[in-house]
Amino acid sequence: MTFPFLQSLPLSTQFLPLAIVLSSLIPALLIFALSDRQATLRTALNIAGVFIKLVLVVWMLYGVSQGHSYRFSLPFLPGGGLVLRGDALALQFVTLSAVLWLATTFYAIGYLKGTALQSRFFGYFSLCVSTTVGLALAGNLVTFLLFYELLTLATFPLVVHKGTPEALRAGRRYLAYTVSGGAFVLLGAAVLHSLVGTPNFVEGGYLAATSENRAHLALAFVLLIAGMGVKAALFPLHSWLPNAMVAPAPVSALLHAVAVVKAGAFGMIRVVYDVFGVETVSALGLNEPLLWMAAFTVLYGSVQALRQQELKKRLAFSTVSQVSYIALGIAMLSPLAATGALVHLVHQGLMKVTLFYCAGSFAEQLGIHRIRELDGAGRRMPLTMLAFTIGALGMIGVPPIAGFISKWYLGLGALESGYDWVLGVLIISGLLNAAYFLPLLYRGWFAVPSRDIAQAPRRALGRECHWMMLWPAVFTAGLALAVGLLAGLDISPLAWARFIVEREFDV
C-alpha cells in the first residue's frame, strides 16, 4: 500500500526516531509546569502530542515498508551509545503505543474530570509513553536498558496516584519487583558486553555459540529473560501485577495493554531474535526452559483468574496468562509461532485495553467492582457491555475477533516446531478463558439487575458513561474486531508480523 502524499517527504533522516520520542516527552515536561486549573491548555498539549506522534509513526511505517532505514545515535559509552532505530519490529510496538495513547488520553481526560493532581498525572502519563516508545526504538542493549529503567520511574507515580495506603503498598511492591528486574537486565547486558561489546541489534542475532563462551552466553540469557520476565509477569515474577490494580483505570489499561507488561515481552523478542538469534538459542538449548515456563504461566494465570471475585483482579490474572502467549510463541523458534507471538503483541493490547476501559466505566458509573455486581449492567450500559463482550470473546479466541488469529498461528507454530503438546496448553487455556469470561457476559446481559444498578443516575448519552470514556472502549473494541476480520489485508497487524518474521528467519 502506498501513501502518495508522503512520497515527497525526506524519508531517510536520522532524526525521525528521536522526534517520535520527543512528541510525547515535550508535552510531558510542559504539562508538569501547569497547574490543575489550566485544564484547557493541558488537554491541548496532550492531544497535540498524540496526533503529532501518530503522523510521525505513519511516516516511518511508510518509509520502512519502502525499504528506508531510520537511525539516530549519540555516543556516550565506549563500545555502546544511545541508538534509536526504526525497524519493522520496533514499529509493531510503536504503532500499538501510538494508537492506544490516543484512545487512553481521551479516556483518562473523561475519567479524571474534576479530580485533583491532574497535571502530575498527565505529565507522568506522557512520560510513560515516551519511555515505552524509546524502549521500542532502542537499537542496542544499552539504550534498551536506559528506557527500561526509565519506564519503571515513569509508571511508579501512576500506580500510587490515589495516595491511599493500599496504593502505596502496591507501589512499593511494584518498585521492588521492577527495580530488581532492571538489575538482572543490567547484569545480563554486562556479561554480553564483556564478551562482544554492545553492537546494535541485528535481525537474526549477533551472537554465536562456541565451546568457550557457552556458559557465559547461557548466564546472560537467563539474566536477561529473568529481568524482562518481571515486567512481562512470568511466573513466579508476576505478583506485583494484580496488586497494581489499585491504580486508576487508565493506568491499569496502560500497564496491561502497552506499557509495562508489553515492554517485558517485547524485550524477550529482542533478546531471542536480535541479540542471540534463533540458531544460537537453539544450539544452547535455552528455548525449552522458557517454553515450559511460559506454558505453565499461561495455565496458572487462567486458573488464578477463575478464582478472583474482583473484576480488575480477574482481568489482571488474565493478563498474566495472555502475555505469556507471546513468550510461548517466541520460545518455539518457528516462523509460524513467531508470527502468532508478534501479532498477539498487538491483538492482546487492543482486547485488554478495551476490557479495562469498560471495567473503569462500570466502576465509575455503576459502582461495580466485584463480579456479582455485574448483574444487569448490559441493560444499563449496552454499548459499554458490547465493547466488553467483544474483548472477552476475543480473549477466549472466538473467531473472527483478533485473539482467534493469534491462537491459530500459535497452534500452527506448535505443529511446525514439533511441540505438539503446546496445542493442549492452548486448548485448556481457551476453555479456562471461557470459564472465567462467559459468566461475566451472562451476568451483564441476562441476570436481573440489582436495585443499585437499576436506580443509578443517568448521565451522558442517557444510559452510558461520559462520552470520553465510552467511545475509546467502542473504538478499541472495533479495532479488535476489524483486525481479525481484515487479517488477510496487506495493512493488517498480521501482515506486518509476517513481514518481520521473513527478516528474522530469512524465509
C-alpha positions in Angstrom: 0.0 0.0 0.0 1.4 3.5 -0.9 0.7 6.9 0.5 1.3 9.4 -2.4 1.2 12.4 -0.1 4.2 11.1 1.8 6.4 10.3 -1.2 7.8 13.8 -1.4 8.9 13.8 2.2 12.6 13.2 3.1 12.2 9.7 4.5 15.9 8.9 5.1 16.6 11.0 8.2 18.3 10.2 11.4 16.0 12.5 13.5 12.7 10.8 12.9 13.1 8.2 15.7 14.1 11.0 18.1 11.2 13.1 17.1 8.8 10.3 17.9 10.2 10.0 21.4 10.1 13.8 21.8 6.5 14.1 20.6 5.3 12.9 24.0 8.3 13.9 26.1 8.0 17.6 25.4 4.3 17.7 26.2 5.1 15.8 29.4 7.6 18.4 30.5 5.2 21.3 29.7 2.3 19.6 31.5 4.4 19.3 34.7 4.7 23.1 34.7 0.9 23.6 34.6 -1.5 24.0 37.5 -4.6 21.8 37.7 -6.7 24.8 36.8 -5.1 25.0 33.4 -7.2 22.2 32.1 -7.8 23.5 28.6 -4.0 24.0 27.9 -3.2 20.6 29.4 -5.8 18.9 27.2 -4.5 20.8 24.1 -0.9 19.7 24.9 -2.0 16.1 25.4 -4.0 15.9 22.1 -1.4 17.8 20.1 1.3 15.3 21.2 -1.0 12.4 20.4 -1.6 13.5 16.8 1.9 14.6 16.1 3.2 11.1 17.2 0.6 9.4 15.0 1.7 11.4 12.0 5.4 10.6 12.6 4.7 6.9 13.1 2.7 6.7 9.9 5.6 8.5 8.2 8.0 5.9 9.5 5.7 3.0 8.7 5.6 4.0 5.1 9.3 4.5 4.9 10.2 1.1 6.4 7.7 -0.6 4.1 9.6 1.0 1.2 13.0 -0.1 2.5 14.2 3.1 4.1 16.1 2.9 7.4 16.0 5.3 10.4 18.7 5.5 12.9 19.7 8.2 15.5 22.9 7.7 17.5 24.6 9.6 20.3 27.9 8.0 21.6 28.3 8.2 25.4 29.9 4.9 26.4 32.9 3.1 25.0 31.5 0.4 22.7 27.9 1.4 23.2 26.0 4.6 22.9 22.4 5.8 22.7 20.9 4.4 19.5 17.3 4.8 18.3 16.4 2.7 15.3 13.1 2.4 13.4 12.9 -1.2 12.1 9.9 -3.3 11.4 9.8 -5.0 14.8 10.1 -1.6 16.6 7.2 -0.3 14.6 4.9 -3.2 15.6 5.2 -2.0 19.2 5.4 1.8 18.4 2.2 1.8 16.3 0.3 0.0 19.1 1.6 2.5 21.6 0.6 5.5 19.5 -2.9 4.2 18.7 -3.6 3.3 22.3 -2.1 6.5 23.6 -4.7 8.3 21.5 -7.6 6.3 22.9 -6.3 6.3 26.5 -5.7 10.0 26.5 -9.4 10.7 25.8 -10.4 8.1 28.3 -8.2 9.5 31.0 -9.5 13.0 30.5 -13.0 11.8 31.0 -12.2 9.5 33.8 -10.2 12.1 35.8 -12.5 15.0 35.2 -13.0 17.1 38.3 -10.2 15.3 40.3 -7.1 16.7 41.8 -3.4 16.4 40.7 -4.3 16.1 37.0 -1.2 17.9 35.8 1.0 15.5 37.7 -0.9 12.5 36.4 -0.8 13.6 32.7 2.8 14.6 33.0 3.8 11.1 34.1 1.3 9.6 31.7 3.0 11.2 28.7 6.4 10.4 30.2 5.4 6.8 30.3 4.5 6.8 26.6 7.9 8.4 25.8 9.8 5.8 27.7 7.8 3.0 26.1 8.4 4.3 22.6 12.1 4.9 23.4 12.3 1.3 24.6 10.6 0.0 21.4 13.0 2.1 19.2 16.1 1.1 21.2 18.9 0.0 18.8 21.1 -1.8 21.3 21.0 -3.2 24.8 22.4 -0.1 26.4 19.6 2.1 25.1 17.1 -0.6 25.9 18.3 -0.8 29.5 18.1 3.0 29.8 14.5 3.2 28.8 13.6 0.0 30.6 14.6 1.6 33.9 13.1 5.0 33.0 9.8 3.2 32.4 9.8 2.0 36.0 10.4 5.5 37.2 7.7 7.0 35.0 5.0 4.4 35.9 5.5 4.3 39.7 3.8 7.7 40.3 0.9 6.5 38.2 0.5 3.3 40.3 0.4 5.3 43.5 -1.6 8.2 42.1 -4.5 7.7 44.5 -2.2 8.0 47.5 -4.2 5.5 49.7 -2.3 3.1 52.0 -3.3 0.3 49.6 -1.9 2.2 46.6 1.3 2.9 48.4 1.8 -0.7 49.4 1.2 -1.8 45.8 3.6 0.9 44.6 6.4 -0.3 46.9 5.9 -3.9 45.7 5.9 -2.8 42.1 9.1 -0.8 42.6 10.8 -3.7 44.4 10.0 -6.1 41.6 10.7 -3.9 38.6 14.0 -2.4 40.0 15.2 -5.9 40.7 14.2 -6.9 37.2 16.2 -4.0 35.8 19.2 -5.1 37.9 19.0 -8.6 36.2 18.9 -6.9 32.8 21.9 -4.8 33.7 23.9 -7.9 34.8 22.9 -9.8 31.6 23.9 -6.8 29.4 27.2 -6.5 31.3 28.0 -10.2 30.7 27.4 -9.8 27.0 29.3 -6.5 26.9 32.4 -8.3 28.4 32.1 -10.9 25.6 31.3 -8.9 22.4 30.8 -5.3 23.4 27.4 -3.8 22.7 26.7 -3.9 19.0 23.4 -2.8 17.5 20.5 -5.2 17.3 20.8 -7.4 14.2 18.0 -9.3 12.6 18.9 -12.9 13.2 21.1 -12.0 16.2 24.8 -11.2 16.5 25.9 -13.9 18.9 27.4 -17.3 18.0 27.9 -20.2 20.5 31.3 -21.7 20.8 32.7 -24.2 23.3 34.5 -21.3 25.1 31.5 -19.0 25.6 28.5 -21.3 26.1 28.3 -20.9 29.8 28.6 -17.1 29.7 26.0 -16.9 27.0 23.6 -19.1 28.9 24.1 -17.0 32.0 23.5 -13.8 30.1 20.3 -15.2 28.5 18.9 -16.3 31.9 19.6 -13.0 33.5 18.1 -11.0 30.6 15.0 -13.2 30.4 14.5 -13.2 34.2 14.8 -9.4 34.2 12.3 -8.9 31.4 10.1 -11.7 32.8 9.4 -9.4 35.8 7.7 -6.8 33.7 6.1 -9.5 31.5 4.7 -11.1 34.7 6.0 -14.6 34.0 5.5 -17.0 36.9 6.9 -16.7 39.6 7.7 -13.0 39.0 4.1 -11.9 38.5 2.7 -11.0 41.9 3.2 -7.2 41.6 0.7 -7.1 38.7 -2.6 -8.0 40.5 -1.7 -5.7 43.4 -1.1 -2.8 41.0 -4.8 -2.8 40.1 -5.4 -0.2 42.8 -4.2 2.3 40.2 -6.8 4.4 38.2 -8.4 2.6 35.3 -6.4 4.5 32.6 -3.2 3.4 34.3 -4.3 -0.2 34.5 -5.1 -0.1 30.8 -1.6 1.2 30.1 0.1 -1.3 32.3 -1.6 -4.3 30.8 -2.1 -3.3 27.1 1.0 -1.5 26.1 3.5 -0.1 28.6 4.9 -2.4 31.3 4.0 -6.0 30.6 4.4 -5.4 26.8 7.9 -3.9 27.4 8.9 -7.1 29.1 7.5 -9.3 26.3 9.0 -7.1 23.6 12.4 -7.2 25.4 12.2 -11.0 25.2 11.5 -10.9 21.5 14.6 -8.6 21.0 16.8 -10.9 23.1 15.8 -14.1 21.3 15.7 -12.8 17.7 18.0 -9.8 17.6 20.7 -10.5 20.2 21.1 -14.3 20.4 19.3 -15.3 17.3 17.3 -18.5 16.7 20.3 -20.7 15.9 22.3 -19.7 19.0 19.3 -20.1 21.3 18.6 -23.5 19.8 22.2 -24.6 20.0 22.4 -23.6 23.7 19.1 -25.4 24.5 17.7 -22.2 26.1 14.3 -22.1 24.4 12.8 -25.2 26.1 13.1 -23.9 29.7 11.4 -20.6 28.5 8.8 -22.6 26.7 7.9 -24.6 29.8 7.8 -21.5 32.0 5.6 -19.7 29.5 3.2 -22.7 29.2 2.9 -23.0 33.0 2.2 -19.3 33.3 -0.5 -19.4 30.6 -2.3 -22.1 32.6 -1.5 -20.7 36.1 -2.8 -17.2 35.2 -6.0 -18.7 33.8 -6.6 -20.7 36.9 -6.0 -17.8 39.2 -8.3 -15.6 37.1 -11.0 -18.1 37.6 -10.7 -17.7 41.4 -10.9 -13.9 41.5 -14.1 -12.2 42.6 -12.9 -8.6 41.9 -13.3 -7.7 38.3 -10.0 -5.9 37.8 -8.1 -8.7 39.5 -9.7 -11.2 37.3 -8.5 -9.1 34.3 -5.1 -8.8 35.9 -4.6 -12.6 36.1 -5.9 -12.9 32.6 -3.0 -10.6 31.5 -0.6 -12.9 33.3 -1.9 -15.7 31.1 -2.4 -13.9 27.9 1.0 -12.1 27.7 2.7 -15.4 28.2 1.3 -16.5 24.8 4.0 -14.1 23.4 6.8 -15.9 25.3 5.3 -19.2 24.3 5.4 -18.3 20.6 9.0 -17.0 20.6 10.3 -20.0 22.5 9.1 -22.4 19.9 11.6 -20.9 17.4 9.4 -21.4 14.4 8.3 -18.8 11.8 4.5 -19.5 12.3 4.8 -19.5 16.1 6.8 -16.2 15.9 4.1 -14.8 13.7 1.5 -15.7 16.3 3.6 -14.1 19.1 4.2 -10.9 17.2 0.6 -10.4 16.2 -0.6 -11.2 19.7 1.6 -8.3 20.9 -0.9 -6.1 19.1 -4.1 -8.1 19.4 -3.8 -8.7 23.2 -3.3 -4.9 23.6 -6.4 -4.0 21.8 -8.6 -6.5 23.6 -7.2 -6.0 27.1 -7.3 -2.2 26.9 -11.0 -2.5 25.9 -11.7 -4.7 28.9 -10.0 -2.2 31.3 -11.8 0.8 29.8 -15.1 -1.0 30.4 -14.2 -2.1 33.9 -13.3 1.5 34.8 -16.6 2.8 33.3 -18.6 0.2 35.2 -16.9 1.2 38.4 -17.3 5.0 37.9 -20.9 4.9 36.5 -22.5 2.0 38.5 -20.0 1.3 41.3 -19.2 -2.1 40.0 -16.0 -3.6 41.4 -16.9 -7.3 42.0 -18.2 -10.0 39.7 -21.6 -10.4 41.4 -22.3 -6.7 40.9 -22.3 -7.0 37.1 -25.9 -8.3 37.1 -27.8 -6.4 34.5 -25.0 -4.0 33.6 -25.7 -4.6 29.9 -29.2 -3.3 30.2 -27.9 -0.1 31.8 -24.8 0.4 29.7 -25.4 -1.6 26.5 -22.6 -0.1 24.4 -20.0 -0.5 27.2 -21.1 -4.1 27.7 -21.0 -4.7 24.0 -17.4 -3.5 23.9 -16.6 -5.7 26.9 -18.2 -8.7 25.2 -16.0 -8.2 22.1 -12.9 -8.0 24.2 -13.8 -11.0 26.3 -14.8 -13.2 23.3 -11.5 -12.2 21.6 -9.5 -13.3 24.7 -11.3 -16.7 24.6 -10.3 -17.0 20.9 -13.7 -16.8 19.3 -13.5 -16.1 15.5 -13.3 -13.6 13.8 -12.0 -11.4 16.7 -8.3 -10.7 16.9 -7.5 -13.3 19.6 -8.5 -16.1 17.3 -5.9 -15.1 14.7 -3.1 -15.1 17.4 -4.1 -18.5 18.8 -4.5 -20.0 15.3 -0.9 -19.1 14.4 0.4 -20.3 17.7 -1.2 -23.6 17.2 0.2 -23.9 13.7 3.6 -23.0 15.1 3.3 -25.7 17.7 2.8 -28.3 14.9 5.6 -26.7 12.7 8.1 -26.8 15.5 7.3 -30.3 16.8 5.9 -29.1 20.2 2.5 -30.8 19.7 1.8 -30.7 23.4 1.5 -26.9 23.2 -1.8 -27.5 21.4 -3.1 -29.0 24.6 -2.0 -25.9 26.5 -3.8 -23.6 24.1 -7.0 -25.7 24.2 -7.0 -25.9 28.0 -6.2 -22.2 28.3 -9.1 -21.4 25.9 -11.5 -23.5 28.0 -10.3 -21.7 31.2 -10.7 -18.3 29.4 -14.3 -19.3 28.6 -14.9 -20.4 32.2 -13.9 -17.0 33.7 -15.2 -14.7 31.0 -18.5 -16.2 29.9 -20.1 -15.9 33.4 -19.3 -12.2 33.3 -21.1 -11.9 30.0 -24.1 -13.9 31.3 -24.3 -11.7 34.3 -24.0 -8.5 32.3 -26.6 -9.3 29.7 -29.1 -11.8 31.2 -29.0 -11.6 35.0 -31.7 -9.4 36.7 -30.2 -6.0 37.5 -29.7 -5.1 41.1 -31.6 -2.3 42.7 -28.5 -0.1 42.8 -27.9 -0.5 39.1 -31.5 0.0 38.2 -31.6 3.2 40.1 -28.1 4.5 39.1 -28.2 8.2 38.0 -28.4 8.7 34.2 -25.5 10.7 32.6 -24.3 11.4 29.1 -25.9 9.6 26.3 -28.8 8.7 28.5 -27.6 5.4 29.9 -23.9 5.3 29.3 -20.8 6.9 31.0 -19.2 10.1 29.8 -18.6 10.1 26.1 -14.8 10.4 26.6 -14.8 7.1 28.4 -17.4 5.4 26.2 -16.0 6.0 22.7 -12.4 4.9 23.4 -13.8 1.5 24.5 -16.0 1.3 21.4 -13.1 2.3 19.2 -10.6 -0.3 20.6 -13.3 -3.0 20.5 -14.0 -2.1 16.9 -10.3 -2.4 16.1 -10.1 -5.8 17.8 -12.9 -7.0 15.6 -11.6 -5.3 12.5 -8.0 -6.6 12.7 -9.5 -10.1 12.9 -11.9 -9.7 10.1 -9.3 -7.9 7.9 -6.3 -10.1 8.8 -5.8 -11.0 5.2 -5.1 -7.4 4.1 -1.6 -6.1 3.5 -2.1 -3.4 6.1 -3.1 -5.7 8.9 -1.0 -6.4 12.0 -0.8 -10.0 10.8 0.7 -8.9 7.5 3.3 -6.7 9.4 4.1 -9.7 11.7 4.8 -11.8 8.6 7.0 -9.0 7.2 9.1 -9.1 10.5 9.3 -12.9 10.5 10.6 -13.0 6.9 13.5 -10.8 8.0 14.2 -12.6 11.3 14.1 -16.1 9.9 15.3 -15.2 6.4 12.4 -17.0 4.8 
